[in-house]
Amino acid sequence: MRYIISLDLGTSAFKVALFDEDGKIIASSNQEYALVTPDTLSVELDVDTYWRAFKAGLAEVLAASKVDVGDIKAFGLSAQGETLILLDKHGKVLRNAIIWMDNRAQDEAGELDKRFPREVSAKISGQVSIVPTWPAAKILWVARHEPDIFRKTAKFLLIEDYFIYRLTGKFVAEGSLLCSTLYWDINTKKYWKDMLDCLGIDESRLPEIRESGEVVGPLLPEVAGELGLSPDTLVSTGVLDQAAGAIGVGNIVNGVFSECTGSALAICATVEHSFVDRAGRMPCHYHGIPDVYMAHTFTTGGMVMKWFRDAFCDPEMCAGESSGLDPYRLMDMAAKRVAPGSDGLVMLPHLQGAMAPEANGKAKGVFYGITLRHARGHFIRAVMESVGFIVLRNIDALEDMGVKVGEIRALGGGAKSPIWNQIKADITGRTVVVTESDEAACLGAAVVAGVGAGVFDSLKNACDRMVKVKSRYEPDPANRDVYGETYRKYIDLYEAVRPIYERG
């Protein structure tokens, strides 16, 4: 039996999973870490935190699996997008990673927006708006506010690029992550020179571009020794975590829709050709499959639930610790006792700005309709419903573009919650399907790496063998009216508070 190690380089946790050729997880590990938020707009992390989490997780997996490391053929990489890492000419990290959700580069994003007309930037980059989270804006912010670090930076890397460098010594990137940098041309699959000139950098300060799943090389011998792996283990270019998750649930053909409620809420609809949404709502991304594209967007989804758990759910946390139960499942029980619509309580879950279709970096979270009857369970359910409304908002945008959405495939931590899956089915009026693997992004990365390493002869055959359906959630017609009304209230609430966001 041959095995593949998958790494999911997440926003708040680092996952390591070992898969066999049938898609079965032999062992896995989840290493959480806390982000650094020095102010309301900034989100950072010490870069070495990722490597320490990786080593700890890998050691756990190897110890638990007891497989012969010679049978581990490849590394698969699934990575968060837009997180920026700066290295000097010696490969030394110059500052904390600037996390994808960091919003401090608002002035720089505004400047780029004025410099490049929306219709031009959307056609070239695929992104319908220029927002502070894009690495282009982050690089310009560093140039303006940390000029010494900017001058010393030899390589501007995304997190996947950084791990490929640490594992192989080579600077390589791929399109599924690059497409949301704002300095990569989704049509030519090359760097956008006009944007690079505006940022004051050239291609020598960026990685070489490859397709997802291309073998970069074997592990560096010294790294193989450090990790306890064979130096023959191959490292391939990886894939954006959401594209990896889509692949991991079988979303590889035109029109299939998947939603991932992890730290971010992400939706992916596979399409055959690049496109421009002239209404300015839905960005076009490059898939983790050569010459295939995605209608893809994201916002802070599951991170909102984690924030609420950490800030307000001490009883569930304590009960979970004493009983061995997952606090999230105890929160599910509290939400299940509340009627659909949360007795009038509505949330806008934009804790770090709103992405598509609102595309408003100034947006903040809001709870509306609080009364004396509302308890913690109402707030938990309102958080869940707010994420369901974001899913529906993006389905509406897709269908306005002519992309039909039928069945929804759910993945991420949110897919572990039966009540949350049912809420999404009821809100959207569509069947929600959950596949067997709890780690769809890791599985998708394993599929891509397995094809690259020759374990499988095609992506389709790999998915047919590794992806299996576990459960289906059908929409309850009895909840259609209450969710229709609550959804309208959700949209009205955003429009009502938008002027307040704009005033800062």
Secondary structure, 3 states (H helix, E strand, C coil): CCEEEEEEECCCEEEEEEEECCCCEEEEEEEECCCECCCCCCCEECHHHHHHHHHHHHHHHHHHHCCCHHHEEEEEEEECCCCEEEECCCCCECCCEECCCCCCCHHHHHHHHHHCCHHHHHHHHCCCCCCCCCHHHHHHHHHHHCHHHHHHCCEEEEHHHHHHHHHHCCCEEEHHHHCCCCCEECCCCEECHHHHHHHCCCHHHCCEEECCCCEEEECCHHHHHHHCCCCCCEEECCEEHHHHHHHHCCCCCCCCEEEEECCEEEEEEEECCCCCCCCCCCCEEECCCCCCEEEEEEEECHHHHHHHHHHHCHHHHHHHHHHCCCHHHHHHHHHHCCCCCHHHCEEECCCCCECCCCCECCCCCEEECCCCCCCHHHHHHHHHHHHHHHHHHHHHHHHHCCCCCCCEEEECHHHHCHHHHHHHHHHHCCCEEEECCCCHHHHHHHHHHHHHCCCCCCHHHHHHHHCCEEEEECCCHHHHHHHHHHHHHHHHHHHHHHHHHHCC
